[in-house]
Amino acid sequence: MIPASTTIASEVQIQRAYEDEAVASSYIDVRFKSELNRLLHERQVDAVQRAIDQARPERILEIAPGPGRITRHIRSNGQLVCLEFNDSMIEQGRQATSQVIWVRGNAFRLPFSQQFDLAYSFRFVRHFHRRDRERLYQEIRRVLRPGGLFLLDAVNDRFSRPLREARPEEYPIYDKLYREDELRAELGSAGLRCLSILPVQKFHGWQSQSQVLLGPRINWLNRYIIRALECLPRHAGLEWIVKCRCE
């Protein structure tokens, strides 16, 4: 993994961080084992599925899907293509998905023409600094048809920064932290108009306390508390799921 002291994630560093076969085979079990992260996963799957059900795209692209964490739960009548750089991730993804086209390639140089109606990418774009994010946006816009949709995640500066400053060793890979107005402005300048910003892990402090105190012992109650808190109204969360339209 990238050293904890590293503040910049480059294209090559991210590629190398996930290339090991052991990382690929354990990726979902290790990173999405807790109920709090399962909640995040479920919200991301739901957001993508809802966008597909509403837009009914003919061709769908997932960028950097890893071992198919999202893809394996998606239902669509359209053609779904997964673009992944690491062979070990592709191998895991192919075992878990059917009727999905897996392509080995680089997200910064997408090997496609303008042919997709919807694209999505989670836990990827946010790893890079502004110059590289702009390169990714340019590629995504290039392969989306006019009016196409793009979904991604973003990290809320207000809630995440105190956690990272308190325990930097737990965040070895760079993530861009946003204010909501900053996020909208960045995407808008890239030709991607924000249609919705959905907060996730809305009461992270209380939810994480439930995970620590109840998760190992009374997980059914922990699961209930985490999801009940998520149902309460709140404008922001630890992360956002963002839906954009290609202008």
Contacts in CASP RR format, 6 or more apart in sequence:
PFRMAT RR
TARGET T0000
AUTHOR 0000-0000-0000
METHOD contacts of the structure
MODEL  1
MIPASTTIASEVQIQRAYEDEAVASSYIDVRFKSELNRLLHERQVDAVQR
AIDQARPERILEIAPGPGRITRHIRSNGQLVCLEFNDSMIEQGRQATSQV
IWVRGNAFRLPFSQQFDLAYSFRFVRHFHRRDRERLYQEIRRVLRPGGLF
LLDAVNDRFSRPLREARPEEYPIYDKLYREDELRAELGSAGLRCLSILPV
QKFHGWQSQSQVLLGPRINWLNRYIIRALECLPRHAGLEWIVKCRCE
1 17 0 8 1.000
1 172 0 8 1.000
1 173 0 8 1.000
2 9 0 8 1.000
2 13 0 8 1.000
2 17 0 8 1.000
2 172 0 8 1.000
2 173 0 8 1.000
2 174 0 8 1.000
3 172 0 8 1.000
4 168 0 8 1.000
4 169 0 8 1.000
4 171 0 8 1.000
4 172 0 8 1.000
6 13 0 8 1.000
6 172 0 8 1.000
6 174 0 8 1.000
7 174 0 8 1.000
8 129 0 8 1.000
8 174 0 8 1.000
9 127 0 8 1.000
9 128 0 8 1.000
9 129 0 8 1.000
9 173 0 8 1.000
9 174 0 8 1.000
10 128 0 8 1.000
10 132 0 8 1.000
11 106 0 8 1.000
11 108 0 8 1.000
11 128 0 8 1.000
11 132 0 8 1.000
14 124 0 8 1.000
14 127 0 8 1.000
14 128 0 8 1.000
14 173 0 8 1.000
15 85 0 8 1.000
15 86 0 8 1.000
17 23 0 8 1.000
17 173 0 8 1.000
18 24 0 8 1.000
18 27 0 8 1.000
18 66 0 8 1.000
18 86 0 8 1.000
18 89 0 8 1.000
19 86 0 8 1.000
19 88 0 8 1.000
20 88 0 8 1.000
21 88 0 8 1.000
23 88 0 8 1.000
24 66 0 8 1.000
24 67 0 8 1.000
24 86 0 8 1.000
24 88 0 8 1.000
24 89 0 8 1.000
24 91 0 8 1.000
24 92 0 8 1.000
25 67 0 8 1.000
25 88 0 8 1.000
25 92 0 8 1.000
27 66 0 8 1.000
27 67 0 8 1.000
27 69 0 8 1.000
27 89 0 8 1.000
27 92 0 8 1.000
28 67 0 8 1.000
28 69 0 8 1.000
31 37 0 8 1.000
32 38 0 8 1.000
32 40 0 8 1.000
32 41 0 8 1.000
32 69 0 8 1.000
34 211 0 8 1.000
34 215 0 8 1.000
35 211 0 8 1.000
35 215 0 8 1.000
35 219 0 8 1.000
35 222 0 8 1.000
35 223 0 8 1.000
35 226 0 8 1.000
36 201 0 8 1.000
36 204 0 8 1.000
36 207 0 8 1.000
36 208 0 8 1.000
36 211 0 8 1.000
36 226 0 8 1.000
39 200 0 8 1.000
39 201 0 8 1.000
39 207 0 8 1.000
39 226 0 8 1.000
39 227 0 8 1.000
39 230 0 8 1.000
40 200 0 8 1.000
40 201 0 8 1.000
40 239 0 8 1.000
41 69 0 8 1.000
41 70 0 8 1.000
43 198 0 8 1.000
43 200 0 8 1.000
43 241 0 8 1.000
44 70 0 8 1.000
44 122 0 8 1.000
44 153 0 8 1.000
44 200 0 8 1.000
44 241 0 8 1.000
45 70 0 8 1.000
45 73 0 8 1.000
45 74 0 8 1.000
47 151 0 8 1.000
47 198 0 8 1.000
47 241 0 8 1.000
47 243 0 8 1.000
48 70 0 8 1.000
48 74 0 8 1.000
48 120 0 8 1.000
48 151 0 8 1.000
49 73 0 8 1.000
49 74 0 8 1.000
49 75 0 8 1.000
51 118 0 8 1.000
51 120 0 8 1.000
51 149 0 8 1.000
51 151 0 8 1.000
51 243 0 8 1.000
52 60 0 8 1.000
52 74 0 8 1.000
52 75 0 8 1.000
52 76 0 8 1.000
52 118 0 8 1.000
55 117 0 8 1.000
55 118 0 8 1.000
55 148 0 8 1.000
55 149 0 8 1.000
56 77 0 8 1.000
57 76 0 8 1.000
57 78 0 8 1.000
57 116 0 8 1.000
57 117 0 8 1.000
57 118 0 8 1.000
57 148 0 8 1.000
57 149 0 8 1.000
58 78 0 8 1.000
58 79 0 8 1.000
58 117 0 8 1.000
59 78 0 8 1.000
59 79 0 8 1.000
59 81 0 8 1.000
59 115 0 8 1.000
59 116 0 8 1.000
59 117 0 8 1.000
59 118 0 8 1.000
60 76 0 8 1.000
60 78 0 8 1.000
60 79 0 8 1.000
60 80 0 8 1.000
60 81 0 8 1.000
60 116 0 8 1.000
60 117 0 8 1.000
60 118 0 8 1.000
60 119 0 8 1.000
60 120 0 8 1.000
61 81 0 8 1.000
61 82 0 8 1.000
61 83 0 8 1.000
61 112 0 8 1.000
61 116 0 8 1.000
61 118 0 8 1.000
61 119 0 8 1.000
61 120 0 8 1.000
61 143 0 8 1.000
62 68 0 8 1.000
62 70 0 8 1.000
62 71 0 8 1.000
62 80 0 8 1.000
62 81 0 8 1.000
62 82 0 8 1.000
62 83 0 8 1.000
62 119 0 8 1.000
62 120 0 8 1.000
62 121 0 8 1.000
63 83 0 8 1.000
63 107 0 8 1.000
63 110 0 8 1.000
63 119 0 8 1.000
63 120 0 8 1.000
63 121 0 8 1.000
63 124 0 8 1.000
63 136 0 8 1.000
63 140 0 8 1.000
64 83 0 8 1.000
64 84 0 8 1.000
64 85 0 8 1.000
64 107 0 8 1.000
64 121 0 8 1.000
64 123 0 8 1.000
64 124 0 8 1.000
65 71 0 8 1.000
65 82 0 8 1.000
65 83 0 8 1.000
65 84 0 8 1.000
65 89 0 8 1.000
65 93 0 8 1.000
66 84 0 8 1.000
66 86 0 8 1.000
66 89 0 8 1.000
66 92 0 8 1.000
66 93 0 8 1.000
67 89 0 8 1.000
67 92 0 8 1.000
67 93 0 8 1.000
67 96 0 8 1.000
68 82 0 8 1.000
68 89 0 8 1.000
68 92 0 8 1.000
68 93 0 8 1.000
68 96 0 8 1.000
68 97 0 8 1.000
70 120 0 8 1.000
70 122 0 8 1.000
71 80 0 8 1.000
71 82 0 8 1.000
71 93 0 8 1.000
71 96 0 8 1.000
71 97 0 8 1.000
71 100 0 8 1.000
72 93 0 8 1.000
72 96 0 8 1.000
72 97 0 8 1.000
74 80 0 8 1.000
79 101 0 8 1.000
80 99 0 8 1.000
80 100 0 8 1.000
80 101 0 8 1.000
81 100 0 8 1.000
81 101 0 8 1.000
81 102 0 8 1.000
81 103 0 8 1.000
81 112 0 8 1.000
81 116 0 8 1.000
82 90 0 8 1.000
82 93 0 8 1.000
82 97 0 8 1.000
82 100 0 8 1.000
82 101 0 8 1.000
82 102 0 8 1.000
82 103 0 8 1.000
83 103 0 8 1.000
83 105 0 8 1.000
83 107 0 8 1.000
83 110 0 8 1.000
83 111 0 8 1.000
83 112 0 8 1.000
84 90 0 8 1.000
84 102 0 8 1.000
84 103 0 8 1.000
84 104 0 8 1.000
84 105 0 8 1.000
85 104 0 8 1.000
85 105 0 8 1.000
85 106 0 8 1.000
85 107 0 8 1.000
87 104 0 8 1.000
90 102 0 8 1.000
90 104 0 8 1.000
93 102 0 8 1.000
94 100 0 8 1.000
94 102 0 8 1.000
103 111 0 8 1.000
105 111 0 8 1.000
107 121 0 8 1.000
107 124 0 8 1.000
107 136 0 8 1.000
107 139 0 8 1.000
108 132 0 8 1.000
108 135 0 8 1.000
108 136 0 8 1.000
108 139 0 8 1.000
109 139 0 8 1.000
110 139 0 8 1.000
110 140 0 8 1.000
110 142 0 8 1.000
110 143 0 8 1.000
112 143 0 8 1.000
113 143 0 8 1.000
114 142 0 8 1.000
114 143 0 8 1.000
114 144 0 8 1.000
114 145 0 8 1.000
115 143 0 8 1.000
115 145 0 8 1.000
116 143 0 8 1.000
116 144 0 8 1.000
116 145 0 8 1.000
116 148 0 8 1.000
117 144 0 8 1.000
117 145 0 8 1.000
117 148 0 8 1.000
117 149 0 8 1.000
118 144 0 8 1.000
118 148 0 8 1.000
118 149 0 8 1.000
118 150 0 8 1.000
118 151 0 8 1.000
119 140 0 8 1.000
119 143 0 8 1.000
119 144 0 8 1.000
119 148 0 8 1.000
119 149 0 8 1.000
119 150 0 8 1.000
119 151 0 8 1.000
120 150 0 8 1.000
120 151 0 8 1.000
120 152 0 8 1.000
121 140 0 8 1.000
121 150 0 8 1.000
121 151 0 8 1.000
121 152 0 8 1.000
122 151 0 8 1.000
122 152 0 8 1.000
122 153 0 8 1.000
123 153 0 8 1.000
124 152 0 8 1.000
125 133 0 8 1.000
125 136 0 8 1.000
125 137 0 8 1.000
125 152 0 8 1.000
126 152 0 8 1.000
126 153 0 8 1.000
126 154 0 8 1.000
126 155 0 8 1.000
126 175 0 8 1.000
126 176 0 8 1.000
127 173 0 8 1.000
127 174 0 8 1.000
127 175 0 8 1.000
127 176 0 8 1.000
128 136 0 8 1.000
128 174 0 8 1.000
128 176 0 8 1.000
129 174 0 8 1.000
129 176 0 8 1.000
130 176 0 8 1.000
130 186 0 8 1.000
133 176 0 8 1.000
133 186 0 8 1.000
134 190 0 8 1.000
137 187 0 8 1.000
137 190 0 8 1.000
137 191 0 8 1.000
137 192 0 8 1.000
138 190 0 8 1.000
140 150 0 8 1.000
140 192 0 8 1.000
140 246 0 8 1.000
141 190 0 8 1.000
141 191 0 8 1.000
141 192 0 8 1.000
141 246 0 8 1.000
144 150 0 8 1.000
144 246 0 8 1.000
145 246 0 8 1.000
146 246 0 8 1.000
147 245 0 8 1.000
147 246 0 8 1.000
147 247 0 8 1.000
148 245 0 8 1.000
148 246 0 8 1.000
149 195 0 8 1.000
149 243 0 8 1.000
149 244 0 8 1.000
149 245 0 8 1.000
149 246 0 8 1.000
150 192 0 8 1.000
150 243 0 8 1.000
150 244 0 8 1.000
150 245 0 8 1.000
150 246 0 8 1.000
151 241 0 8 1.000
151 242 0 8 1.000
151 243 0 8 1.000
151 244 0 8 1.000
152 241 0 8 1.000
152 242 0 8 1.000
152 244 0 8 1.000
153 200 0 8 1.000
153 239 0 8 1.000
153 240 0 8 1.000
153 241 0 8 1.000
153 242 0 8 1.000
154 176 0 8 1.000
154 178 0 8 1.000
154 183 0 8 1.000
154 197 0 8 1.000
154 239 0 8 1.000
154 240 0 8 1.000
154 242 0 8 1.000
155 175 0 8 1.000
155 176 0 8 1.000
155 177 0 8 1.000
155 178 0 8 1.000
155 238 0 8 1.000
155 239 0 8 1.000
155 240 0 8 1.000
156 177 0 8 1.000
156 178 0 8 1.000
156 180 0 8 1.000
156 199 0 8 1.000
156 236 0 8 1.000
156 237 0 8 1.000
156 238 0 8 1.000
156 239 0 8 1.000
156 240 0 8 1.000
157 177 0 8 1.000
157 178 0 8 1.000
157 179 0 8 1.000
158 179 0 8 1.000
158 236 0 8 1.000
159 204 0 8 1.000
159 236 0 8 1.000
159 237 0 8 1.000
159 238 0 8 1.000
160 175 0 8 1.000
160 177 0 8 1.000
160 238 0 8 1.000
160 239 0 8 1.000
161 177 0 8 1.000
164 170 0 8 1.000
164 171 0 8 1.000
164 177 0 8 1.000
178 186 0 8 1.000
178 240 0 8 1.000
180 197 0 8 1.000
180 236 0 8 1.000
180 240 0 8 1.000
183 194 0 8 1.000
183 197 0 8 1.000
183 240 0 8 1.000
183 242 0 8 1.000
184 194 0 8 1.000
184 197 0 8 1.000
187 193 0 8 1.000
187 194 0 8 1.000
187 242 0 8 1.000
187 244 0 8 1.000
188 194 0 8 1.000
188 247 0 8 1.000
191 246 0 8 1.000
191 247 0 8 1.000
192 244 0 8 1.000
192 245 0 8 1.000
192 246 0 8 1.000
192 247 0 8 1.000
193 244 0 8 1.000
193 245 0 8 1.000
193 247 0 8 1.000
194 242 0 8 1.000
194 243 0 8 1.000
194 244 0 8 1.000
195 243 0 8 1.000
195 244 0 8 1.000
195 245 0 8 1.000
196 242 0 8 1.000
196 243 0 8 1.000
197 240 0 8 1.000
197 241 0 8 1.000
197 242 0 8 1.000
198 240 0 8 1.000
198 241 0 8 1.000
198 242 0 8 1.000
198 243 0 8 1.000
199 234 0 8 1.000
199 235 0 8 1.000
199 236 0 8 1.000
199 237 0 8 1.000
199 239 0 8 1.000
199 240 0 8 1.000
200 230 0 8 1.000
200 237 0 8 1.000
200 238 0 8 1.000
200 239 0 8 1.000
200 240 0 8 1.000
200 241 0 8 1.000
201 207 0 8 1.000
201 230 0 8 1.000
201 237 0 8 1.000
201 238 0 8 1.000
201 239 0 8 1.000
202 229 0 8 1.000
202 230 0 8 1.000
202 232 0 8 1.000
202 234 0 8 1.000
202 236 0 8 1.000
202 237 0 8 1.000
202 238 0 8 1.000
203 229 0 8 1.000
203 230 0 8 1.000
203 232 0 8 1.000
203 234 0 8 1.000
204 237 0 8 1.000
204 238 0 8 1.000
206 225 0 8 1.000
206 229 0 8 1.000
207 225 0 8 1.000
207 226 0 8 1.000
207 229 0 8 1.000
207 230 0 8 1.000
210 222 0 8 1.000
210 225 0 8 1.000
210 226 0 8 1.000
210 229 0 8 1.000
211 222 0 8 1.000
211 226 0 8 1.000
213 222 0 8 1.000
214 221 0 8 1.000
214 222 0 8 1.000
214 225 0 8 1.000
215 222 0 8 1.000
END
